[in-house]
Amino acid sequence: MNYFLSEELNDIRELCSDIAEKYIIPVRAELDEENRFPGEIIKVMADSDLCGIYIPEEFGGSAEMFGGGSMALCVATEELSKACGGVAVSFAANALGAMPILISGSEEQKRKYLPQLASGEKLAAFALTEPEAGSDAGGVKTRAVKDGDSYVLNGTKQWITNGGEAQIYTVIAQTDPSRGARGLSAFIVEEGTPGFSYGKKEDKMGIRASATRELIFEDCRVPAGNLIAREGFGFIVAMKTLDRSRPGVAAQALGIAQGALDEAARYASERVQFGKRIDSFQGVQFMLADMATQIEAARALVYSTARMIDAGERKFEKESAMAKVFASDVAMRVTTDAVQILGGYGYMKEYPVEKMMRDAKITQIYEGTNQIQRSVIASAVIKETAAGSRG
Amino acid sequence: MRMVVAVKQVPDTAEVRIDEERGTLIREGVPSILNPFDEYALEEALKWRDQLGGIVTVVTMGPPQAEDVLREAISMGADEAILLSDRAFAGADTWATSHTLARAVAKMGDVDVVLTGKQAIDGDTAQTGPGIAASLDWPQITFVGKVRELNRETITAERYVEGGCEVVRSSLPVVITVLKDANTPRLPSLRGKMKARKMEIPVWGAADLELAAEEAGLDGSPTRVVRIMTPETAAGGEIHRGEPDELARIIVDHLLGKEEE
């Protein structure tokens, strides 16, 4: 379908497609097998000016060129994900880590941190999840206690994407346990801060090229100037961050699904059984048709949401959740069907679709499980109905 | 440092058809790309510019659509581009092409280094680079696998030749032709792509280069392609085993026998 992307957005697509072909596809199986972070590929992206596409020009980025940055990020993430969901998330997680600063950071924080991220000189990560606080973000146990002109952090963050690879972390911690979610605050913590260390690196089912690691804070002293917004605003910062980043997860799912369809369609056009190409059998044809249709519907939803955000709409948590839920469910179905179309070969690591199926699964889980997304969507629907403003 | 990279637009595919009568390539309908070897020449120029400062200009001779490869070079980081295009340039062989390119280099003035790929993947002659040097009466270093040093006065480069490597030093200005061993060409950047789309590319014709009709294009080309064919591969050969003395005698006898023929 023609979405009439601007020339600038097409530049992003072309560039990411070149990077995928030259730098990602040749090594994706190896990165997956070895659980290896694609630092050198991120460097290529930085050299191609891709790291700043969601950051405004005044902070070293180029978001204005693409009409905002949300669509730019979606197009880049989709294209990279066609080749490898693990590499794509390593790139996109920087935007997630930078988002609290972009949305709620002070002018000084923006000036200090965003240019380093826009140039790709440094990487970022967002740290919310803990062993006992996942979907229930209000359950965060990491403590931040004010002491003079600094905060002292204690606690452990879990499953942090880009953990150990990023240099700039945005961390959600509890400053007032008596207030629950309203006692949370957001902080910027730099790598190398005394008391901040990395825990174990996770061995994952999919997106194995990406780094997922524990962050450990032991009497870690952070300047008070690193507090984002004000004390007690951490939960709001986190929710706004996730509302903005979910179309990115949706774009990742979309790319993985498209990559799987491309593989399945190509295979079906070459594989001969009963003396015929298998794409001449209606059973396979209907599968391909359903895969393509679901992907296009997901793309329409993802792009519409991203454009809505770029256009400056202030309320988009429902649409963000819809895009994420729909695209990730599509990715899981389509990659499963792609494995089915490739049959025995699809189940083998020699072909890329089994990895795509493993990579797809996480998109239904992270940045808010699809069950949580459905709750978000439902509560929006219920609220709209009560207010008589459905549609 | 001012560097000029002479590039060529070539057909993308190996499935190029040949005009049997004229013995030339049929280029119509075949997608065109930047000659892959020229990408290494461009990267080498960009690399040294990034280090030393200066300007990299890409130049190509060709029809108006050859502008595409110039834009591609700009998107990779070249500073400016010039298209040499004129009906009078049509049908040029490597002689006329090098002559035309050399004129453009002379017109630019103050050029320190001209770089080209070792050869183009369509004609495979490897003559244009040396031709530019000859026409300008500049020194040349061909088949450069590594530029060891480049400064305002001299260049030191490794030529990868059959069976070894020659280290050559030359004064500037100089023409070098670059091998793929030299570097890994960078990808375009987003800013480069945008610059490439907006850039006005000047077009120089025969009059701009003060080229007379008999110096350019078909009229300026002494080469005639007589025939294109697949060479027969040398067959067989003899294998002898034995002591060195004995083998030497066999070879000497063989060579003497040949000489008598």
Boltz contact constraints between the chains, C-beta under 6 A:
constraints:
  - contact:
      token1: [A, 11]
      token2: [B, 190]
      max_distance: 6.0
  - contact:
      token1: [A, 11]
      token2: [B, 193]
      max_distance: 6.0
  - contact:
      token1: [A, 18]
      token2: [B, 187]
      max_distance: 6.0
  - contact:
      token1: [A, 48]
      token2: [B, 187]
      max_distance: 6.0
  - contact:
      token1: [A, 48]
      token2: [B, 189]
      max_distance: 6.0
  - contact:
      token1: [A, 49]
      token2: [B, 189]
      max_distance: 6.0
  - contact:
      token1: [A, 49]
      token2: [B, 190]
      max_distance: 6.0
  - contact:
      token1: [A, 49]
      token2: [B, 191]
      max_distance: 6.0
